[in-house]
Amino acid sequence: MNVATEPGGSDVAGPRARETTPFAEPGGSDVAGPRARGTTPLAEPGEQTAAAIAIEDHYTARNYAPLPVVAASADGVWVTDVEGRRYLDCLAAYSAVNFGHRNPQITAVAHAQLDAMTLASRAFHNDKLGPFCAALAALCRKDMVLPMNSGAEAVESGIKVARKWGTDVKGVPAGDANIVVAQNNFHGRTISIISFSSDPSARGGFGPFTPGFTAVPFGDADAVAAAIDDNTVAVLLEPIQGEAGIIVPPDDFLPRVREICTERNVLMIADEIQAGLARTGYTFACDHWGVVPDMYLLGKALGGSVVPLSAVVADAEVLGVLNPGEHGSTFGGNPLAAAIGTTVVEMLATGEFQARSAQLGEHLHARLRALIGHGVLAVRGFGLWAGVDIDPALGTGKQLCLGLAARGLLVKDTHGSTLRFAPPLVITSDEIDWAVDQLESALAEAGRARVD
């Protein structure tokens, strides 16, 4: 695993240096874990848990299969359920909680903006949108920002902009544009996005699908080049595939894709919605390879875990193809989200979170790699983002997640027996140790049960 520190990022003090750790566990040791607070690990759901799950199951569309944990409050890296049990969050809402639950700097801005104005729509100007777009454009070293809400909206918007650019700038005949994507991608679940998904569960029964996409193996630059034709307007990629299991491409892949896109007059679009904003030790995952795409797609952590906020960021020659009335969003760029987004960008501009992710990521990966041969088959990732392949003989990923939740640790499985570790970037070294200790213990227990 290669972990790099972003040049100019602040040094990271040790895990007990609270001046560099925005949150400490309230009133207790970070090392002792949930039991230090007099709580008990998850066994059978209590009455409040069962009641909350029952009403959700009855009235909510069943498009998720969550763990039987009902969160009621959270602070930093710790989540408390309705029974008062505490859990170390190692999912961070798929990177939406990069800066920790209820980050005081972010929540202070949110409270202040709630007392001023939350929504104006884009029918009028508001005093927070311009500063947000200027700050984000500067962070990305691009000219313009298209603010949206969800990550899937950013991807859809990026596709739309790329097609318009292809028609207006590149001269692709209207309706003939195509985009090259990677197999095993995850960019969202809208109709157009699942049209180029490899996941049968995302596609089954949802056709007909949107045409205009060609999927090639992730990491194969020759396949990307071969798929591009005169009507190709973009190559859309995750720099590191998250949902697929934190799949890191070969080191020459993204640099070669950048060269190919430049040579063939095709936009390179980087979906940094999960991988970006300090998750991997750099501001953007693309930075690991020194690659600058033509378009960034951002989301999740951009909203500071308070509001949905996403964005398409590119230079004027790309985003400038949009004219009034061609694209929009009632809530996109609302003053509440923009105020929070500006604060997030300011926090990223210090380099502190990139440096924390890089340094603590080295520790996380070292601890996880030590489990290879002891129930773990492989570990992948950068920074505070790891895909951990568990020996399927010990159980499914979901079974391991249930066992870890019983120990006070929240992680998420993907693709069978792979676990994702993506804690908030405010986690400490001691908390990482505690989390990996729980995994080691759960694996040992699963091994003993297999023998028995």
VOKE-408911 format. One record per residue (C-alpha): x, y, z; residue in one letter; residue number from 1. Coordinates in steps of 0.1 Angstrom, whole numbers, plus 5000, padded with zeros to 4 digits. Example, Ala and Ser with C-alpha at 12.3 -4.5 7.8 and 13.67 -1.06 7.14 Angstrom:
<rs>
+------+------+------+------+------+
!    x !    y !    z ! resn ! resi !
+------+------+------+------+------+
! 5123 ! 4955 ! 5078 !    A !    1 !
! 5137 ! 4989 ! 5071 !    S !    2 !
+------+------+------+------+------+
</rs>
This chain:
<rs>
+------+------+------+------+------+
!    x !    y !    z ! resn ! resi !
+------+------+------+------+------+
! 5000 ! 5000 ! 5000 !    M !    1 !
! 5013 ! 5034 ! 4991 !    N !    2 !
! 5003 ! 5062 ! 5014 !    V !    3 !
! 5014 ! 5097 ! 5007 !    A !    4 !
! 5011 ! 5130 ! 5025 !    T !    5 !
! 4999 ! 5159 ! 5006 !    E !    6 !
! 5026 ! 5186 ! 5003 !    P !    7 !
! 5019 ! 5215 ! 5026 !    G !    8 !
! 4996 ! 5194 ! 5048 !    G !    9 !
! 4999 ! 5199 ! 5086 !    S !   10 !
! 5018 ! 5175 ! 5107 !    D !   11 !
! 4997 ! 5150 ! 5127 !    V !   12 !
! 5003 ! 5147 ! 5164 !    A !   13 !
! 4998 ! 5115 ! 5183 !    G !   14 !
! 4964 ! 5101 ! 5190 !    P !   15 !
! 4962 ! 5118 ! 5224 !    R !   16 !
! 4971 ! 5153 ! 5210 !    A !   17 !
! 4936 ! 5167 ! 5212 !    R !   18 !
! 4945 ! 5199 ! 5196 !    E !   19 !
! 4948 ! 5181 ! 5163 !    T !   20 !
! 4918 ! 5158 ! 5170 !    T !   21 !
! 4885 ! 5177 ! 5167 !    P !   22 !
! 4867 ! 5152 ! 5189 !    F !   23 !
! 4875 ! 5132 ! 5220 !    A !   24 !
! 4852 ! 5104 ! 5231 !    E !   25 !
! 4829 ! 5123 ! 5256 !    P !   26 !
! 4840 ! 5115 ! 5292 !    G !   27 !
! 4859 ! 5083 ! 5286 !    G !   28 !
! 4890 ! 5066 ! 5271 !    S !   29 !
! 4891 ! 5061 ! 5234 !    D !   30 !
! 4908 ! 5028 ! 5239 !    V !   31 !
! 4882 ! 5011 ! 5262 !    A !   32 !
! 4855 ! 5011 ! 5236 !    G !   33 !
! 4817 ! 5010 ! 5242 !    P !   34 !
! 4819 ! 4989 ! 5274 !    R !   35 !
! 4838 ! 5016 ! 5292 !    A !   36 !
! 4805 ! 5035 ! 5293 !    R !   37 !
! 4786 ! 5008 ! 5312 !    G !   38 !
! 4769 ! 4996 ! 5280 !    T !   39 !
! 4765 ! 4961 ! 5267 !    T !   40 !
! 4773 ! 4948 ! 5232 !    P !   41 !
! 4745 ! 4941 ! 5208 !    L !   42 !
! 4729 ! 4907 ! 5213 !    A !   43 !
! 4692 ! 4904 ! 5208 !    E !   44 !
! 4675 ! 4937 ! 5199 !    P !   45 !
! 4660 ! 4955 ! 5229 !    G !   46 !
! 4624 ! 4967 ! 5230 !    E !   47 !
! 4632 ! 5001 ! 5216 !    Q !   48 !
! 4653 ! 4987 ! 5188 !    T !   49 !
! 4627 ! 4962 ! 5179 !    A !   50 !
! 4599 ! 4988 ! 5179 !    A !   51 !
! 4620 ! 5012 ! 5157 !    A !   52 !
! 4628 ! 4985 ! 5132 !    I !   53 !
! 4592 ! 4973 ! 5131 !    A !   54 !
! 4578 ! 5007 ! 5122 !    I !   55 !
! 4605 ! 5013 ! 5096 !    E !   56 !
! 4599 ! 4979 ! 5080 !    D !   57 !
! 4562 ! 4985 ! 5078 !    H !   58 !
! 4562 ! 5020 ! 5063 !    Y !   59 !
! 4596 ! 5022 ! 5044 !    T !   60 !
! 4603 ! 5008 ! 5010 !    A !   61 !
! 4627 ! 4979 ! 5015 !    R !   62 !
! 4656 ! 4990 ! 4993 !    N !   63 !
! 4681 ! 4985 ! 5021 !    Y !   64 !
! 4689 ! 4956 ! 5044 !    A !   65 !
! 4706 ! 4974 ! 5073 !    P !   66 !
! 4722 ! 4959 ! 5104 !    L !   67 !
! 4698 ! 4958 ! 5134 !    P !   68 !
! 4713 ! 4989 ! 5150 !    V !   69 !
! 4690 ! 5020 ! 5155 !    V !   70 !
! 4712 ! 5050 ! 5158 !    A !   71 !
! 4699 ! 5078 ! 5180 !    A !   72 !
! 4729 ! 5101 ! 5184 !    S !   73 !
! 4765 ! 5105 ! 5174 !    A !   74 !
! 4797 ! 5124 ! 5182 !    D !   75 !
! 4830 ! 5122 ! 5164 !    G !   76 !
! 4835 ! 5085 ! 5156 !    V !   77 !
! 4810 ! 5072 ! 5181 !    W !   78 !
! 4774 ! 5063 ! 5175 !    V !   79 !
! 4748 ! 5057 ! 5203 !    T !   80 !
! 4717 ! 5036 ! 5196 !    D !   81 !
! 4683 ! 5039 ! 5212 !    V !   82 !
! 4692 ! 5014 ! 5239 !    E !   83 !
! 4722 ! 5035 ! 5249 !    G !   84 !
! 4748 ! 5012 ! 5234 !    R !   85 !
! 4778 ! 5028 ! 5218 !    R !   86 !
! 4795 ! 5018 ! 5186 !    Y !   87 !
! 4827 ! 5029 ! 5168 !    L !   88 !
! 4817 ! 5039 ! 5133 !    D !   89 !
! 4840 ! 5025 ! 5107 !    C !   90 !
! 4817 ! 5032 ! 5078 !    L !   91 !
! 4812 ! 5070 ! 5080 !    A !   92 !
! 4781 ! 5069 ! 5058 !    A !   93 !
! 4803 ! 5058 ! 5028 !    Y !   94 !
! 4826 ! 5088 ! 5033 !    S !   95 !
! 4798 ! 5114 ! 5040 !    A !   96 !
! 4810 ! 5117 ! 5076 !    V !   97 !
! 4847 ! 5123 ! 5068 !    N !   98 !
! 4849 ! 5151 ! 5093 !    F !   99 !
! 4832 ! 5132 ! 5121 !    G !  100 !
! 4796 ! 5132 ! 5134 !    H !  101 !
! 4785 ! 5167 ! 5145 !    R !  102 !
! 4818 ! 5183 ! 5138 !    N !  103 !
! 4816 ! 5215 ! 5159 !    P !  104 !
! 4831 ! 5238 ! 5132 !    Q !  105 !
! 4806 ! 5226 ! 5107 !    I !  106 !
! 4776 ! 5225 ! 5130 !    T !  107 !
! 4782 ! 5260 ! 5143 !    A !  108 !
! 4780 ! 5273 ! 5107 !    V !  109 !
! 4749 ! 5252 ! 5101 !    A !  110 !
! 4732 ! 5266 ! 5132 !    H !  111 !
! 4740 ! 5302 ! 5122 !    A !  112 !
! 4727 ! 5297 ! 5087 !    Q !  113 !
! 4695 ! 5281 ! 5100 !    L !  114 !
! 4689 ! 5313 ! 5118 !    D !  115 !
! 4694 ! 5334 ! 5087 !    A !  116 !
! 4680 ! 5316 ! 5056 !    M !  117 !
! 4680 ! 5280 ! 5043 !    T !  118 !
! 4665 ! 5282 ! 5008 !    L !  119 !
! 4660 ! 5308 ! 4981 !    A !  120 !
! 4660 ! 5286 ! 4949 !    S !  121 !
! 4681 ! 5296 ! 4920 !    R !  122 !
! 4654 ! 5320 ! 4909 !    A !  123 !
! 4672 ! 5345 ! 4930 !    F !  124 !
! 4708 ! 5350 ! 4941 !    H !  125 !
! 4719 ! 5342 ! 4976 !    N !  126 !
! 4749 ! 5355 ! 4995 !    D !  127 !
! 4764 ! 5321 ! 5002 !    K !  128 !
! 4765 ! 5305 ! 4967 !    L !  129 !
! 4792 ! 5326 ! 4951 !    G !  130 !
! 4817 ! 5322 ! 4979 !    P !  131 !
! 4811 ! 5285 ! 4980 !    F !  132 !
! 4817 ! 5280 ! 4943 !    C !  133 !
! 4848 ! 5303 ! 4943 !    A !  134 !
! 4863 ! 5283 ! 4972 !    A !  135 !
! 4856 ! 5249 ! 4957 !    L !  136 !
! 4868 ! 5260 ! 4922 !    A !  137 !
! 4901 ! 5271 ! 4939 !    A !  138 !
! 4904 ! 5238 ! 4958 !    L !  139 !
! 4900 ! 5219 ! 4925 !    C !  140 !
! 4920 ! 5244 ! 4905 !    R !  141 !
! 4892 ! 5247 ! 4880 !    K !  142 !
! 4871 ! 5276 ! 4868 !    D !  143 !
! 4835 ! 5268 ! 4875 !    M !  144 !
! 4811 ! 5248 ! 4898 !    V !  145 !
! 4777 ! 5233 ! 4891 !    L !  146 !
! 4761 ! 5227 ! 4926 !    P !  147 !
! 4737 ! 5199 ! 4930 !    M !  148 !
! 4725 ! 5177 ! 4960 !    N !  149 !
! 4731 ! 5140 ! 4958 !    S !  150 !
! 4761 ! 5122 ! 4944 !    G !  151 !
! 4739 ! 5105 ! 4917 !    A !  152 !
! 4728 ! 5140 ! 4906 !    E !  153 !
! 4764 ! 5150 ! 4902 !    A !  154 !
! 4771 ! 5120 ! 4880 !    V !  155 !
! 4739 ! 5126 ! 4859 !    E !  156 !
! 4748 ! 5162 ! 4856 !    S !  157 !
! 4784 ! 5153 ! 4846 !    G !  158 !
! 4771 ! 5130 ! 4819 !    I !  159 !
! 4747 ! 5156 ! 4806 !    K !  160 !
! 4774 ! 5183 ! 4805 !    V !  161 !
! 4798 ! 5159 ! 4787 !    A !  162 !
! 4772 ! 5152 ! 4760 !    R !  163 !
! 4765 ! 5189 ! 4755 !    K !  164 !
! 4802 ! 5196 ! 4753 !    W !  165 !
! 4805 ! 5168 ! 4727 !    G !  166 !
! 4778 ! 5183 ! 4706 !    T !  167 !
! 4787 ! 5220 ! 4710 !    D !  168 !
! 4825 ! 5219 ! 4712 !    V !  169 !
! 4838 ! 5186 ! 4698 !    K !  170 !
! 4812 ! 5185 ! 4670 !    G !  171 !
! 4797 ! 5150 ! 4677 !    V !  172 !
! 4763 ! 5147 ! 4659 !    P !  173 !
! 4734 ! 5153 ! 4682 !    A !  174 !
! 4723 ! 5120 ! 4697 !    G !  175 !
! 4754 ! 5101 ! 4688 !    D !  176 !
! 4776 ! 5108 ! 4719 !    A !  177 !
! 4790 ! 5078 ! 4738 !    N !  178 !
! 4809 ! 5076 ! 4771 !    I !  179 !
! 4834 ! 5049 ! 4782 !    V !  180 !
! 4830 ! 5035 ! 4817 !    V !  181 !
! 4845 ! 5008 ! 4838 !    A !  182 !
! 4831 ! 4974 ! 4846 !    Q !  183 !
! 4821 ! 4968 ! 4882 !    N !  184 !
! 4816 ! 5006 ! 4887 !    N !  185 !
! 4793 ! 5022 ! 4912 !    F !  186 !
! 4781 ! 5058 ! 4904 !    H !  187 !
! 4746 ! 5057 ! 4918 !    G !  188 !
! 4712 ! 5041 ! 4911 !    R !  189 !
! 4693 ! 5063 ! 4887 !    T !  190 !
! 4681 ! 5049 ! 4854 !    I !  191 !
! 4710 ! 5063 ! 4833 !    S !  192 !
! 4736 ! 5052 ! 4858 !    I !  193 !
! 4724 ! 5016 ! 4862 !    I !  194 !
! 4723 ! 5014 ! 4824 !    S !  195 !
! 4760 ! 5010 ! 4826 !    F !  196 !
! 4762 ! 4990 ! 4858 !    S !  197 !
! 4776 ! 4955 ! 4861 !    S !  198 !
! 4755 ! 4947 ! 4891 !    D !  199 !
! 4725 ! 4924 ! 4883 !    P !  200 !
! 4706 ! 4936 ! 4914 !    S !  201 !
! 4708 ! 4972 ! 4902 !    A !  202 !
! 4695 ! 4963 ! 4867 !    R !  203 !
! 4670 ! 4935 ! 4872 !    G !  204 !
! 4635 ! 4946 ! 4861 !    G !  205 !
! 4644 ! 4982 ! 4856 !    F !  206 !
! 4648 ! 4984 ! 4818 !    G !  207 !
! 4647 ! 4997 ! 4792 !    P !  208 !
! 4681 ! 5013 ! 4798 !    F !  209 !
! 4698 ! 5045 ! 4785 !    T !  210 !
! 4721 ! 5039 ! 4755 !    P !  211 !
! 4754 ! 5055 ! 4749 !    G !  212 !
! 4778 ! 5037 ! 4773 !    F !  213 !
! 4806 ! 5013 ! 4767 !    T !  214 !
! 4820 ! 4993 ! 4797 !    A !  215 !
! 4856 ! 4981 ! 4797 !    V !  216 !
! 4877 ! 4963 ! 4824 !    P !  217 !
! 4888 ! 4986 ! 4852 !    F !  218 !
! 4925 ! 4991 ! 4852 !    G !  219 !
! 4930 ! 4983 ! 4815 !    D !  220 !
! 4941 ! 5014 ! 4797 !    A !  221 !
! 4944 ! 4996 ! 4763 !    D !  222 !
! 4907 ! 4986 ! 4766 !    A !  223 !
! 4899 ! 5023 ! 4773 !    V !  224 !
! 4918 ! 5034 ! 4742 !    A !  225 !
! 4902 ! 5007 ! 4720 !    A !  226 !
! 4867 ! 5017 ! 4731 !    A !  227 !
! 4870 ! 5053 ! 4721 !    I !  228 !
! 4857 ! 5063 ! 4687 !    D !  229 !
! 4850 ! 5096 ! 4670 !    D !  230 !
! 4818 ! 5101 ! 4689 !    N !  231 !
! 4832 ! 5094 ! 4724 !    T !  232 !
! 4828 ! 5125 ! 4746 !    V !  233 !
! 4841 ! 5112 ! 4779 !    A !  234 !
! 4857 ! 5085 ! 4800 !    V !  235 !
! 4840 ! 5083 ! 4834 !    L !  236 !
! 4859 ! 5065 ! 4862 !    L !  237 !
! 4862 ! 5061 ! 4899 !    E !  238 !
! 4899 ! 5065 ! 4906 !    P !  239 !
! 4895 ! 5038 ! 4932 !    I !  240 !
! 4864 ! 5016 ! 4929 !    Q !  241 !
! 4846 ! 5017 ! 4963 !    G !  242 !
! 4815 ! 4995 ! 4961 !    E !  243 !
! 4835 ! 4969 ! 4942 !    A !  244 !
! 4857 ! 4964 ! 4973 !    G !  245 !
! 4882 ! 4993 ! 4974 !    I !  246 !
! 4899 ! 4983 ! 4941 !    I !  247 !
! 4931 ! 5002 ! 4934 !    V !  248 !
! 4941 ! 5003 ! 4897 !    P !  249 !
! 4976 ! 4996 ! 4884 !    P !  250 !
! 4999 ! 5027 ! 4889 !    D !  251 !
! 5000 ! 5034 ! 4852 !    D !  252 !
! 4963 ! 5032 ! 4846 !    F !  253 !
! 4950 ! 5067 ! 4854 !    L !  254 !
! 4981 ! 5085 ! 4839 !    P !  255 !
! 4976 ! 5066 ! 4807 !    R !  256 !
! 4939 ! 5073 ! 4807 !    V !  257 !
! 4948 ! 5110 ! 4811 !    R !  258 !
! 4971 ! 5108 ! 4781 !    E !  259 !
! 4946 ! 5089 ! 4760 !    I !  260 !
! 4918 ! 5114 ! 4767 !    C !  261 !
! 4940 ! 5144 ! 4758 !    T !  262 !
! 4952 ! 5127 ! 4726 !    E !  263 !
! 4917 ! 5118 ! 4715 !    R !  264 !
! 4899 ! 5150 ! 4726 !    N !  265 !
! 4878 ! 5132 ! 4752 !    V !  266 !
! 4869 ! 5145 ! 4786 !    L !  267 !
! 4883 ! 5126 ! 4816 !    M !  268 !
! 4857 ! 5126 ! 4844 !    I !  269 !
! 4867 ! 5115 ! 4879 !    A !  270 !
! 4840 ! 5104 ! 4902 !    D !  271 !
! 4856 ! 5113 ! 4936 !    E !  272 !
! 4823 ! 5112 ! 4955 !    I !  273 !
! 4835 ! 5084 ! 4979 !    Q !  274 !
! 4873 ! 5085 ! 4973 !    A !  275 !
! 4878 ! 5123 ! 4974 !    G !  276 !
! 4880 ! 5151 ! 5000 !    L !  277 !
! 4908 ! 5136 ! 5021 !    A !  278 !
! 4896 ! 5100 ! 5024 !    R !  279 !
! 4927 ! 5085 ! 5008 !    T !  280 !
! 4954 ! 5109 ! 5022 !    G !  281 !
! 4951 ! 5135 ! 4994 !    Y !  282 !
! 4925 ! 5160 ! 4986 !    T !  283 !
! 4915 ! 5138 ! 4956 !    F !  284 !
! 4923 ! 5102 ! 4950 !    A !  285 !
! 4936 ! 5112 ! 4915 !    C !  286 !
! 4964 ! 5131 ! 4933 !    D !  287 !
! 4980 ! 5098 ! 4942 !    H !  288 !
! 4990 ! 5095 ! 4905 !    W !  289 !
! 4995 ! 5132 ! 4898 !    G !  290 !
! 4965 ! 5131 ! 4875 !    V !  291 !
! 4942 ! 5161 ! 4869 !    V !  292 !
! 4908 ! 5152 ! 4853 !    P !  293 !
! 4888 ! 5175 ! 4831 !    D !  294 !
! 4859 ! 5172 ! 4855 !    M !  295 !
! 4855 ! 5163 ! 4891 !    Y !  296 !
! 4823 ! 5148 ! 4905 !    L !  297 !
! 4821 ! 5155 ! 4942 !    L !  298 !
! 4795 ! 5148 ! 4970 !    G !  299 !
! 4791 ! 5130 ! 5003 !    K !  300 !
! 4817 ! 5147 ! 5026 !    A !  301 !
! 4811 ! 5180 ! 5008 !    L !  302 !
! 4780 ! 5184 ! 5028 !    G !  303 !
! 4798 ! 5180 ! 5061 !    G !  304 !
! 4774 ! 5151 ! 5071 !    S !  305 !
! 4747 ! 5178 ! 5076 !    V !  306 !
! 4731 ! 5182 ! 5042 !    V !  307 !
! 4732 ! 5166 ! 5008 !    P !  308 !
! 4756 ! 5186 ! 4987 !    L !  309 !
! 4773 ! 5176 ! 4955 !    S !  310 !
! 4790 ! 5194 ! 4926 !    A !  311 !
! 4804 ! 5191 ! 4891 !    V !  312 !
! 4837 ! 5211 ! 4889 !    V !  313 !
! 4854 ! 5218 ! 4856 !    A !  314 !
! 4869 ! 5246 ! 4835 !    D !  315 !
! 4848 ! 5272 ! 4817 !    A !  316 !
! 4852 ! 5255 ! 4783 !    E !  317 !
! 4834 ! 5225 ! 4797 !    V !  318 !
! 4808 ! 5238 ! 4822 !    L !  319 !
! 4804 ! 5269 ! 4801 !    G !  320 !
! 4783 ! 5249 ! 4776 !    V !  321 !
! 4753 ! 5252 ! 4799 !    L !  322 !
! 4728 ! 5279 ! 4792 !    N !  323 !
! 4699 ! 5291 ! 4814 !    P !  324 !
! 4670 ! 5266 ! 4814 !    G !  325 !
! 4691 ! 5237 ! 4802 !    E !  326 !
! 4698 ! 5223 ! 4837 !    H !  327 !
! 4687 ! 5231 ! 4872 !    G !  328 !
! 4679 ! 5220 ! 4908 !    S !  329 !
! 4656 ! 5238 ! 4932 !    T !  330 !
! 4678 ! 5229 ! 4962 !    F !  331 !
! 4711 ! 5229 ! 4943 !    G !  332 !
! 4733 ! 5257 ! 4958 !    G !  333 !
! 4709 ! 5265 ! 4986 !    N !  334 !
! 4724 ! 5289 ! 5012 !    P !  335 !
! 4725 ! 5263 ! 5040 !    L !  336 !
! 4744 ! 5238 ! 5019 !    A !  337 !
! 4766 ! 5264 ! 5004 !    A !  338 !
! 4776 ! 5278 ! 5038 !    A !  339 !
! 4784 ! 5243 ! 5050 !    I !  340 !
! 4803 ! 5235 ! 5018 !    G !  341 !
! 4824 ! 5266 ! 5022 !    T !  342 !
! 4834 ! 5255 ! 5056 !    T !  343 !
! 4843 ! 5220 ! 5044 !    V !  344 !
! 4865 ! 5235 ! 5017 !    V !  345 !
! 4882 ! 5258 ! 5042 !    E !  346 !
! 4889 ! 5228 ! 5064 !    M !  347 !
! 4903 ! 5209 ! 5035 !    L !  348 !
! 4925 ! 5238 ! 5025 !    A !  349 !
! 4945 ! 5235 ! 5057 !    T !  350 !
! 4957 ! 5200 ! 5047 !    G !  351 !
! 4951 ! 5187 ! 5082 !    E !  352 !
! 4926 ! 5160 ! 5072 !    F !  353 !
! 4946 ! 5148 ! 5043 !    Q !  354 !
! 4976 ! 5145 ! 5066 !    A !  355 !
! 4956 ! 5127 ! 5093 !    R !  356 !
! 4942 ! 5102 ! 5067 !    S !  357 !
! 4977 ! 5095 ! 5053 !    A !  358 !
! 4994 ! 5090 ! 5086 !    Q !  359 !
! 4966 ! 5071 ! 5104 !    L !  360 !
! 4960 ! 5052 ! 5072 !    G !  361 !
! 4995 ! 5037 ! 5074 !    E !  362 !
! 4986 ! 5025 ! 5109 !    H !  363 !
! 4952 ! 5011 ! 5099 !    L !  364 !
! 4967 ! 4992 ! 5069 !    H !  365 !
! 4996 ! 4979 ! 5089 !    A !  366 !
! 4973 ! 4965 ! 5116 !    R !  367 !
! 4949 ! 4950 ! 5090 !    L !  368 !
! 4978 ! 4934 ! 5070 !    R !  369 !
! 4990 ! 4917 ! 5101 !    A !  370 !
! 4958 ! 4897 ! 5100 !    L !  371 !
! 4965 ! 4882 ! 5066 !    I !  372 !
! 4968 ! 4844 ! 5072 !    G !  373 !
! 4946 ! 4847 ! 5103 !    H !  374 !
! 4912 ! 4850 ! 5086 !    G !  375 !
! 4921 ! 4878 ! 5062 !    V !  376 !
! 4931 ! 4870 ! 5026 !    L !  377 !
! 4940 ! 4905 ! 5013 !    A !  378 !
! 4939 ! 4942 ! 5022 !    V !  379 !
! 4936 ! 4971 ! 4997 !    R !  380 !
! 4933 ! 5008 ! 4998 !    G !  381 !
! 4949 ! 5041 ! 5006 !    F !  382 !
! 4946 ! 5063 ! 5037 !    G !  383 !
! 4917 ! 5056 ! 5059 !    L !  384 !
! 4899 ! 5035 ! 5033 !    W !  385 !
! 4905 ! 4998 ! 5033 !    A !  386 !
! 4889 ! 4968 ! 5016 !    G !  387 !
! 4895 ! 4936 ! 5037 !    V !  388 !
! 4888 ! 4902 ! 5020 !    D !  389 !
! 4878 ! 4877 ! 5047 !    I !  390 !
! 4882 ! 4840 ! 5042 !    D !  391 !
! 4848 ! 4829 ! 5031 !    P !  392 !
! 4851 ! 4797 ! 5051 !    A !  393 !
! 4846 ! 4819 ! 5082 !    L !  394 !
! 4813 ! 4832 ! 5070 !    G !  395 !
! 4798 ! 4859 ! 5048 !    T !  396 !
! 4807 ! 4896 ! 5051 !    G !  397 !
! 4772 ! 4902 ! 5065 !    K !  398 !
! 4777 ! 4876 ! 5092 !    Q !  399 !
! 4810 ! 4892 ! 5101 !    L !  400 !
! 4794 ! 4926 ! 5102 !    C !  401 !
! 4767 ! 4913 ! 5126 !    L !  402 !
! 4794 ! 4898 ! 5148 !    G !  403 !
! 4814 ! 4931 ! 5148 !    L !  404 !
! 4782 ! 4951 ! 5157 !    A !  405 !
! 4778 ! 4928 ! 5187 !    A !  406 !
! 4813 ! 4939 ! 5197 !    R !  407 !
! 4805 ! 4976 ! 5192 !    G !  408 !
! 4821 ! 4981 ! 5158 !    L !  409 !
! 4802 ! 4992 ! 5127 !    L !  410 !
! 4815 ! 4982 ! 5093 !    V !  411 !
! 4799 ! 4973 ! 5060 !    K !  412 !
! 4803 ! 4943 ! 5037 !    D !  413 !
! 4804 ! 4943 ! 5000 !    T !  414 !
! 4806 ! 4916 ! 4974 !    H !  415 !
! 4804 ! 4885 ! 4996 !    G !  416 !
! 4832 ! 4884 ! 5021 !    S !  417 !
! 4848 ! 4918 ! 5017 !    T !  418 !
! 4845 ! 4944 ! 5045 !    L !  419 !
! 4850 ! 4981 ! 5041 !    R !  420 !
! 4868 ! 5001 ! 5067 !    F !  421 !
! 4862 ! 5039 ! 5062 !    A !  422 !
! 4861 ! 5056 ! 5096 !    P !  423 !
! 4857 ! 5093 ! 5101 !    P !  424 !
! 4890 ! 5110 ! 5096 !    L !  425 !
! 4890 ! 5123 ! 5132 !    V !  426 !
! 4896 ! 5087 ! 5145 !    I !  427 !
! 4926 ! 5082 ! 5167 !    T !  428 !
! 4954 ! 5057 ! 5166 !    S !  429 !
! 4941 ! 5040 ! 5198 !    D !  430 !
! 4906 ! 5038 ! 5183 !    E !  431 !
! 4920 ! 5021 ! 5152 !    I !  432 !
! 4937 ! 4996 ! 5174 !    D !  433 !
! 4905 ! 4989 ! 5193 !    W !  434 !
! 4886 ! 4984 ! 5160 !    A !  435 !
! 4912 ! 4960 ! 5146 !    V !  436 !
! 4913 ! 4942 ! 5179 !    D !  437 !
! 4876 ! 4936 ! 5175 !    Q !  438 !
! 4880 ! 4922 ! 5140 !    L !  439 !
! 4908 ! 4899 ! 5151 !    E !  440 !
! 4887 ! 4886 ! 5180 !    S !  441 !
! 4857 ! 4881 ! 5157 !    A !  442 !
! 4878 ! 4862 ! 5132 !    L !  443 !
! 4892 ! 4840 ! 5159 !    A !  444 !
! 4858 ! 4833 ! 5172 !    E !  445 !
! 4845 ! 4824 ! 5137 !    A !  446 !
! 4875 ! 4801 ! 5133 !    G !  447 !
! 4868 ! 4783 ! 5165 !    R !  448 !
! 4831 ! 4779 ! 5156 !    A !  449 !
! 4842 ! 4763 ! 5123 !    R !  450 !
! 4864 ! 4738 ! 5140 !    V !  451 !
! 4836 ! 4729 ! 5165 !    D !  452 !
+------+------+------+------+------+
</rs>
